[in-house]
Amino acid sequence: MKILVTGGAGYCGVPLCEKLLADGHHVTVVDNFMFGFEPILHLVSSPRLDVIKRDIRHEDMSYLDGKDVVFHLAGISGYPACEANPHSAKLINVSASVTIAKLLSPSQLLVFPSTTSFYGSQGDLSTEETIPKPVSLYGITKVEGEKIFMDRPNSISLRWATVFGVGSRMRNDLMVNDFVDKAVNERTIVLYDADSRRTFIHLNDVVRGYLFALEHQDKMSGGVFNMGSDRLNYTKREIAKKIQETCPCDVLNAELGDTDVRNFLVCFDKIKAIGFDCNNTLEQGIAELSKLYRFYTPSSAIRPI
């Protein structure tokens, strides 16, 4: 198939492109390369890879033409980056999505990466029917983006749990990644709202989830799906204790923290009924990350956009 991956040089985009190419697809990457070209350099030699350097705010979206599937991964990801660049977050995460949705034909499958974070702080188990209550600009833009694409035919929205793990274009702002970095390099993890709970997913399982949607589009098109595993529900305190088993460090409690207070449990029965579940554990991710951060110095995850 001819597949477009916007944001193909990003944290999730690179490993997705690797797998799509390995499976024999023709892949087009569209990215503004704000974090550099290095993450996809190892893929450039593939004759089935095309690369377009372009911001998705640019009016020329001719790269959509002739594609069977579009994985729309380009966007401002996470609470800190959206708060630092609110205007760009709205233009990229919402306005560009409106344009893409209008230009796609009904025969083109659109896979949208949504988030479980927009469930906010709800006491009950959150299902796909739960009304979102976003507590950040990031969550708000994801709610709007999902609605834009689900109002067109032939779209799938994947509401991801919080991702962790080693990637070619690292995300150091993600909770588990950040905690392991602090444990390795500062020997201290500082917790705010330590008993708040959320669900996590390894980067490898995110890629598996995208491929699963591609393979099961006949069952999933037109639907939204929580993506993660019941086995990966943890509080911040529980994560810190898991990290201490691999990286000895102090764990401190903070009285003040950021305003993005999320505390929720998520139900994954809908996607499990079709056949998807996670293969990777939190312990695996911590081991990989601790190895990485012993030689890797994170750069800022927030840059002007």
MIDREN-985184 format. One record per residue (C-alpha): residue number from 0; x, y, z. Coordinates in nm, 3 decimals. Layout:
MIDREN-985184
@seq=NUM | x=X | y=Y | z=Z
...
END
This chain:
MIDREN-985184
@seq=0 | x=0.000 | y=0.000 | z=0.000
@seq=1 | x=0.094 | y=0.364 | z=-0.040
@seq=2 | x=0.108 | y=0.508 | z=0.311
@seq=3 | x=0.164 | y=0.864 | z=0.432
@seq=4 | x=0.305 | y=0.928 | z=0.778
@seq=5 | x=0.293 | y=1.292 | z=0.885
@seq=6 | x=0.538 | y=1.351 | z=1.166
@seq=7 | x=0.732 | y=1.051 | z=1.039
@seq=8 | x=1.058 | y=1.172 | z=1.195
@seq=9 | x=0.904 | y=1.185 | z=1.542
@seq=10 | x=0.913 | y=0.964 | z=1.851
@seq=11 | x=0.637 | y=0.732 | z=1.728
@seq=12 | x=0.673 | y=0.808 | z=1.359
@seq=13 | x=1.022 | y=0.666 | z=1.308
@seq=14 | x=0.957 | y=0.314 | z=1.444
@seq=15 | x=0.623 | y=0.306 | z=1.262
@seq=16 | x=0.795 | y=0.388 | z=0.933
@seq=17 | x=1.056 | y=0.120 | z=1.004
@seq=18 | x=0.787 | y=-0.146 | z=1.039
@seq=19 | x=0.582 | y=-0.026 | z=0.741
@seq=20 | x=0.889 | y=-0.040 | z=0.516
@seq=21 | x=0.983 | y=-0.382 | z=0.653
@seq=22 | x=0.633 | y=-0.502 | z=0.563
@seq=23 | x=0.680 | y=-0.390 | z=0.202
@seq=24 | x=0.472 | y=-0.073 | z=0.193
@seq=25 | x=0.565 | y=0.244 | z=0.005
@seq=26 | x=0.599 | y=0.513 | z=0.271
@seq=27 | x=0.598 | y=0.891 | z=0.237
@seq=28 | x=0.720 | y=1.092 | z=0.536
@seq=29 | x=0.611 | y=1.453 | z=0.579
@seq=30 | x=0.789 | y=1.638 | z=0.859
@seq=31 | x=0.929 | y=1.984 | z=0.930
@seq=32 | x=1.233 | y=1.820 | z=1.095
@seq=33 | x=1.234 | y=2.067 | z=1.383
@seq=34 | x=1.435 | y=1.810 | z=1.581
@seq=35 | x=1.668 | y=1.728 | z=1.292
@seq=36 | x=1.699 | y=1.465 | z=1.020
@seq=37 | x=1.907 | y=1.217 | z=1.222
@seq=38 | x=1.617 | y=1.000 | z=1.347
@seq=39 | x=1.532 | y=0.879 | z=0.993
@seq=40 | x=1.877 | y=0.880 | z=0.829
@seq=41 | x=1.896 | y=0.500 | z=0.856
@seq=42 | x=1.579 | y=0.471 | z=0.644
@seq=43 | x=1.675 | y=0.701 | z=0.357
@seq=44 | x=1.844 | y=0.425 | z=0.156
@seq=45 | x=1.512 | y=0.242 | z=0.114
@seq=46 | x=1.379 | y=0.278 | z=-0.243
@seq=47 | x=1.025 | y=0.265 | z=-0.102
@seq=48 | x=1.069 | y=0.574 | z=0.116
@seq=49 | x=0.991 | y=0.928 | z=0.001
@seq=50 | x=1.067 | y=1.223 | z=0.227
@seq=51 | x=0.905 | y=1.566 | z=0.208
@seq=52 | x=1.029 | y=1.848 | z=0.428
@seq=53 | x=0.719 | y=2.056 | z=0.493
@seq=54 | x=0.523 | y=2.200 | z=0.782
@seq=55 | x=0.164 | y=2.072 | z=0.785
@seq=56 | x=0.049 | y=2.433 | z=0.820
@seq=57 | x=0.168 | y=2.487 | z=0.462
@seq=58 | x=-0.118 | y=2.515 | z=0.213
@seq=59 | x=0.038 | y=2.264 | z=-0.030
@seq=60 | x=-0.090 | y=1.925 | z=0.083
@seq=61 | x=-0.057 | y=1.752 | z=-0.251
@seq=62 | x=0.127 | y=1.474 | z=-0.068
@seq=63 | x=-0.218 | y=1.344 | z=0.034
@seq=64 | x=-0.298 | y=1.253 | z=-0.326
@seq=65 | x=-0.297 | y=0.885 | z=-0.414
@seq=66 | x=-0.232 | y=0.753 | z=-0.064
@seq=67 | x=-0.426 | y=0.452 | z=0.058
@seq=68 | x=-0.367 | y=0.525 | z=0.426
@seq=69 | x=-0.269 | y=0.835 | z=0.623
@seq=70 | x=-0.121 | y=0.808 | z=0.971
@seq=71 | x=-0.155 | y=1.168 | z=1.090
@seq=72 | x=0.110 | y=1.177 | z=1.364
@seq=73 | x=0.230 | y=1.535 | z=1.310
@seq=74 | x=0.138 | y=1.763 | z=1.597
@seq=75 | x=0.244 | y=1.940 | z=1.912
@seq=76 | x=0.254 | y=1.657 | z=2.164
@seq=77 | x=0.215 | y=1.679 | z=2.538
@seq=78 | x=0.105 | y=1.930 | z=2.797
@seq=79 | x=0.437 | y=2.124 | z=2.834
@seq=80 | x=0.493 | y=2.181 | z=2.461
@seq=81 | x=0.134 | y=2.296 | z=2.402
@seq=82 | x=0.144 | y=2.535 | z=2.697
@seq=83 | x=0.473 | y=2.680 | z=2.573
@seq=84 | x=0.339 | y=2.725 | z=2.219
@seq=85 | x=-0.040 | y=2.767 | z=2.248
@seq=86 | x=-0.096 | y=2.944 | z=1.916
@seq=87 | x=0.107 | y=2.689 | z=1.721
@seq=88 | x=-0.065 | y=2.405 | z=1.908
@seq=89 | x=-0.406 | y=2.524 | z=1.790
@seq=90 | x=-0.293 | y=2.578 | z=1.430
@seq=91 | x=-0.110 | y=2.246 | z=1.402
@seq=92 | x=-0.330 | y=2.018 | z=1.612
@seq=93 | x=-0.666 | y=2.161 | z=1.504
@seq=94 | x=-0.660 | y=2.393 | z=1.200
@seq=95 | x=-0.432 | y=2.170 | z=0.990
@seq=96 | x=-0.651 | y=1.872 | z=1.078
@seq=97 | x=-0.956 | y=2.054 | z=0.940
@seq=98 | x=-0.777 | y=2.103 | z=0.608
@seq=99 | x=-0.656 | y=1.743 | z=0.588
@seq=100 | x=-1.004 | y=1.608 | z=0.664
@seq=101 | x=-1.151 | y=1.818 | z=0.383
@seq=102 | x=-0.893 | y=1.707 | z=0.128
@seq=103 | x=-0.909 | y=1.333 | z=0.192
@seq=104 | x=-1.141 | y=1.119 | z=-0.017
@seq=105 | x=-1.376 | y=0.871 | z=0.157
@seq=106 | x=-1.168 | y=0.580 | z=0.026
@seq=107 | x=-0.857 | y=0.698 | z=0.212
@seq=108 | x=-0.815 | y=0.557 | z=0.563
@seq=109 | x=-0.710 | y=0.814 | z=0.825
@seq=110 | x=-0.558 | y=0.691 | z=1.151
@seq=111 | x=-0.550 | y=0.959 | z=1.422
@seq=112 | x=-0.341 | y=0.939 | z=1.741
@seq=113 | x=-0.567 | y=1.061 | z=2.019
@seq=114 | x=-0.501 | y=1.029 | z=2.392
@seq=115 | x=-0.650 | y=0.892 | z=2.711
@seq=116 | x=-0.520 | y=1.202 | z=2.889
@seq=117 | x=-0.830 | y=1.398 | z=2.792
@seq=118 | x=-1.034 | y=1.189 | z=3.036
@seq=119 | x=-0.882 | y=1.428 | z=3.291
@seq=120 | x=-0.944 | y=1.344 | z=3.656
@seq=121 | x=-1.245 | y=1.114 | z=3.669
@seq=122 | x=-1.310 | y=0.865 | z=3.943
@seq=123 | x=-1.486 | y=0.598 | z=3.739
@seq=124 | x=-1.340 | y=0.362 | z=3.481
@seq=125 | x=-1.313 | y=0.554 | z=3.153
@seq=126 | x=-1.448 | y=0.381 | z=2.843
@seq=127 | x=-1.475 | y=0.510 | z=2.488
@seq=128 | x=-1.821 | y=0.638 | z=2.583
@seq=129 | x=-1.690 | y=0.851 | z=2.871
@seq=130 | x=-1.726 | y=1.224 | z=2.804
@seq=131 | x=-1.377 | y=1.379 | z=2.783
@seq=132 | x=-1.284 | y=1.633 | z=3.050
@seq=133 | x=-0.946 | y=1.767 | z=2.936
@seq=134 | x=-0.741 | y=1.956 | z=3.193
@seq=135 | x=-0.484 | y=2.100 | z=2.951
@seq=136 | x=-0.461 | y=2.268 | z=2.611
@seq=137 | x=-0.307 | y=1.948 | z=2.475
@seq=138 | x=-0.614 | y=1.751 | z=2.581
@seq=139 | x=-0.846 | y=2.014 | z=2.436
@seq=140 | x=-0.675 | y=2.003 | z=2.096
@seq=141 | x=-0.692 | y=1.624 | z=2.094
@seq=142 | x=-1.066 | y=1.630 | z=2.164
@seq=143 | x=-1.115 | y=1.874 | z=1.877
@seq=144 | x=-0.884 | y=1.684 | z=1.642
@seq=145 | x=-1.059 | y=1.355 | z=1.707
@seq=146 | x=-1.400 | y=1.508 | z=1.637
@seq=147 | x=-1.275 | y=1.658 | z=1.310
@seq=148 | x=-1.162 | y=1.322 | z=1.176
@seq=149 | x=-1.441 | y=1.109 | z=1.319
@seq=150 | x=-1.694 | y=1.333 | z=1.141
@seq=151 | x=-1.555 | y=1.204 | z=0.809
@seq=152 | x=-1.595 | y=0.848 | z=0.680
@seq=153 | x=-1.314 | y=0.594 | z=0.709
@seq=154 | x=-1.124 | y=0.721 | z=1.013
@seq=155 | x=-0.989 | y=0.541 | z=1.320
@seq=156 | x=-0.900 | y=0.722 | z=1.641
@seq=157 | x=-0.657 | y=0.551 | z=1.878
@seq=158 | x=-0.667 | y=0.693 | z=2.230
@seq=159 | x=-0.320 | y=0.610 | z=2.354
@seq=160 | x=-0.213 | y=0.560 | z=2.712
@seq=161 | x=0.096 | y=0.756 | z=2.824
@seq=162 | x=0.388 | y=0.630 | z=2.615
@seq=163 | x=0.732 | y=0.533 | z=2.746
@seq=164 | x=1.045 | y=0.373 | z=2.604
@seq=165 | x=1.357 | y=0.437 | z=2.398
@seq=166 | x=1.315 | y=0.590 | z=2.052
@seq=167 | x=1.535 | y=0.734 | z=1.778
@seq=168 | x=1.385 | y=1.077 | z=1.846
@seq=169 | x=1.355 | y=1.067 | z=2.223
@seq=170 | x=1.070 | y=1.224 | z=2.417
@seq=171 | x=1.227 | y=1.315 | z=2.748
@seq=172 | x=0.916 | y=1.495 | z=2.874
@seq=173 | x=0.711 | y=1.176 | z=2.905
@seq=174 | x=0.663 | y=1.071 | z=3.267
@seq=175 | x=0.844 | y=0.736 | z=3.283
@seq=176 | x=1.124 | y=0.857 | z=3.056
@seq=177 | x=1.168 | y=1.170 | z=3.268
@seq=178 | x=1.162 | y=0.979 | z=3.598
@seq=179 | x=1.430 | y=0.733 | z=3.480
@seq=180 | x=1.646 | y=1.019 | z=3.354
@seq=181 | x=1.621 | y=1.192 | z=3.692
@seq=182 | x=1.694 | y=0.867 | z=3.878
@seq=183 | x=2.005 | y=0.793 | z=3.672
@seq=184 | x=2.152 | y=1.141 | z=3.643
@seq=185 | x=2.028 | y=1.322 | z=3.955
@seq=186 | x=1.966 | y=1.027 | z=4.186
@seq=187 | x=1.634 | y=1.185 | z=4.283
@seq=188 | x=1.274 | y=1.162 | z=4.165
@seq=189 | x=1.040 | y=1.438 | z=4.281
@seq=190 | x=0.673 | y=1.344 | z=4.296
@seq=191 | x=0.376 | y=1.578 | z=4.292
@seq=192 | x=0.033 | y=1.425 | z=4.346
@seq=193 | x=0.211 | y=1.094 | z=4.404
@seq=194 | x=-0.098 | y=0.876 | z=4.425
@seq=195 | x=-0.260 | y=0.995 | z=4.102
@seq=196 | x=-0.304 | y=0.707 | z=3.861
@seq=197 | x=-0.290 | y=0.665 | z=3.487
@seq=198 | x=-0.219 | y=0.397 | z=3.227
@seq=199 | x=0.103 | y=0.352 | z=3.030
@seq=200 | x=0.216 | y=0.184 | z=2.708
@seq=201 | x=0.557 | y=0.094 | z=2.567
@seq=202 | x=0.658 | y=0.257 | z=2.239
@seq=203 | x=0.692 | y=-0.086 | z=2.077
@seq=204 | x=0.328 | y=-0.158 | z=2.156
@seq=205 | x=0.224 | y=0.177 | z=2.011
@seq=206 | x=0.377 | y=0.071 | z=1.680
@seq=207 | x=0.208 | y=-0.268 | z=1.710
@seq=208 | x=-0.120 | y=-0.086 | z=1.769
@seq=209 | x=-0.087 | y=0.123 | z=1.454
@seq=210 | x=-0.012 | y=-0.188 | z=1.248
@seq=211 | x=-0.306 | y=-0.365 | z=1.413
@seq=212 | x=-0.538 | y=-0.084 | z=1.304
@seq=213 | x=-0.404 | y=-0.112 | z=0.950
@seq=214 | x=-0.464 | y=-0.488 | z=0.945
@seq=215 | x=-0.810 | y=-0.467 | z=1.105
@seq=216 | x=-0.946 | y=-0.154 | z=0.938
@seq=217 | x=-1.256 | y=-0.345 | z=0.830
@seq=218 | x=-1.351 | y=-0.386 | z=1.197
@seq=219 | x=-1.213 | y=-0.057 | z=1.328
@seq=220 | x=-1.298 | y=0.209 | z=1.067
@seq=221 | x=-1.539 | y=0.462 | z=1.212
@seq=222 | x=-1.444 | y=0.377 | z=1.570
@seq=223 | x=-1.249 | y=0.517 | z=1.862
@seq=224 | x=-1.041 | y=0.282 | z=2.076
@seq=225 | x=-0.861 | y=0.312 | z=2.408
@seq=226 | x=-0.513 | y=0.170 | z=2.348
@seq=227 | x=-0.320 | y=0.020 | z=2.637
@seq=228 | x=-0.342 | y=-0.256 | z=2.895
@seq=229 | x=-0.503 | y=-0.306 | z=3.235
@seq=230 | x=-0.168 | y=-0.446 | z=3.349
@seq=231 | x=-0.002 | y=-0.106 | z=3.304
@seq=232 | x=-0.215 | y=0.101 | z=3.541
@seq=233 | x=0.019 | y=0.266 | z=3.794
@seq=234 | x=0.037 | y=0.556 | z=4.035
@seq=235 | x=0.337 | y=0.788 | z=4.020
@seq=236 | x=0.454 | y=0.641 | z=4.351
@seq=237 | x=0.438 | y=0.287 | z=4.214
@seq=238 | x=0.639 | y=0.389 | z=3.908
@seq=239 | x=0.905 | y=0.550 | z=4.125
@seq=240 | x=0.935 | y=0.232 | z=4.333
@seq=241 | x=0.973 | y=0.024 | z=4.016
@seq=242 | x=1.250 | y=0.256 | z=3.898
@seq=243 | x=1.427 | y=0.232 | z=4.235
@seq=244 | x=1.460 | y=-0.144 | z=4.182
@seq=245 | x=1.683 | y=-0.076 | z=3.880
@seq=246 | x=1.822 | y=0.271 | z=3.958
@seq=247 | x=1.883 | y=0.336 | z=4.331
@seq=248 | x=1.764 | y=0.690 | z=4.404
@seq=249 | x=1.575 | y=0.906 | z=4.652
@seq=250 | x=1.204 | y=0.973 | z=4.605
@seq=251 | x=1.080 | y=1.308 | z=4.737
@seq=252 | x=0.729 | y=1.446 | z=4.762
@seq=253 | x=0.654 | y=1.799 | z=4.640
@seq=254 | x=0.376 | y=2.022 | z=4.769
@seq=255 | x=0.348 | y=2.217 | z=4.443
@seq=256 | x=0.349 | y=2.095 | z=4.084
@seq=257 | x=0.207 | y=2.161 | z=3.739
@seq=258 | x=-0.160 | y=2.218 | z=3.667
@seq=259 | x=-0.195 | y=1.910 | z=3.444
@seq=260 | x=-0.344 | y=1.688 | z=3.715
@seq=261 | x=-0.466 | y=1.364 | z=3.559
@seq=262 | x=-0.603 | y=1.076 | z=3.765
@seq=263 | x=-0.802 | y=0.807 | z=3.588
@seq=264 | x=-0.841 | y=0.440 | z=3.507
@seq=265 | x=-0.909 | y=0.327 | z=3.152
@seq=266 | x=-1.101 | y=0.030 | z=3.014
@seq=267 | x=-0.943 | y=-0.148 | z=2.716
@seq=268 | x=-1.210 | y=-0.414 | z=2.660
@seq=269 | x=-1.315 | y=-0.278 | z=2.319
@seq=270 | x=-0.974 | y=-0.320 | z=2.152
@seq=271 | x=-0.904 | y=-0.646 | z=2.338
@seq=272 | x=-1.224 | y=-0.791 | z=2.192
@seq=273 | x=-1.077 | y=-0.742 | z=1.844
@seq=274 | x=-0.748 | y=-0.902 | z=1.947
@seq=275 | x=-0.498 | y=-0.637 | z=2.059
@seq=276 | x=-0.310 | y=-0.635 | z=2.389
@seq=277 | x=0.029 | y=-0.506 | z=2.501
@seq=278 | x=0.339 | y=-0.729 | z=2.497
@seq=279 | x=0.589 | y=-0.504 | z=2.675
@seq=280 | x=0.615 | y=-0.438 | z=3.049
@seq=281 | x=0.706 | y=-0.133 | z=3.253
@seq=282 | x=1.011 | y=-0.318 | z=3.384
@seq=283 | x=1.139 | y=-0.375 | z=3.028
@seq=284 | x=1.104 | y=-0.007 | z=2.951
@seq=285 | x=1.280 | y=0.102 | z=3.270
@seq=286 | x=1.574 | y=-0.130 | z=3.195
@seq=287 | x=1.607 | y=0.009 | z=2.841
@seq=288 | x=1.577 | y=0.369 | z=2.957
@seq=289 | x=1.827 | y=0.330 | z=3.239
@seq=290 | x=2.081 | y=0.199 | z=2.989
@seq=291 | x=2.012 | y=0.494 | z=2.757
@seq=292 | x=2.034 | y=0.770 | z=3.015
@seq=293 | x=2.373 | y=0.654 | z=3.141
@seq=294 | x=2.526 | y=0.793 | z=2.821
@seq=295 | x=2.255 | y=1.014 | z=2.669
@seq=296 | x=2.205 | y=1.373 | z=2.780
@seq=297 | x=1.850 | y=1.490 | z=2.707
@seq=298 | x=1.801 | y=1.815 | z=2.520
@seq=299 | x=1.501 | y=2.033 | z=2.589
@seq=300 | x=1.173 | y=1.877 | z=2.481
@seq=301 | x=1.022 | y=2.222 | z=2.435
@seq=302 | x=1.141 | y=2.446 | z=2.151
@seq=303 | x=0.990 | y=2.752 | z=1.983
@seq=304 | x=0.754 | y=2.647 | z=1.705
END
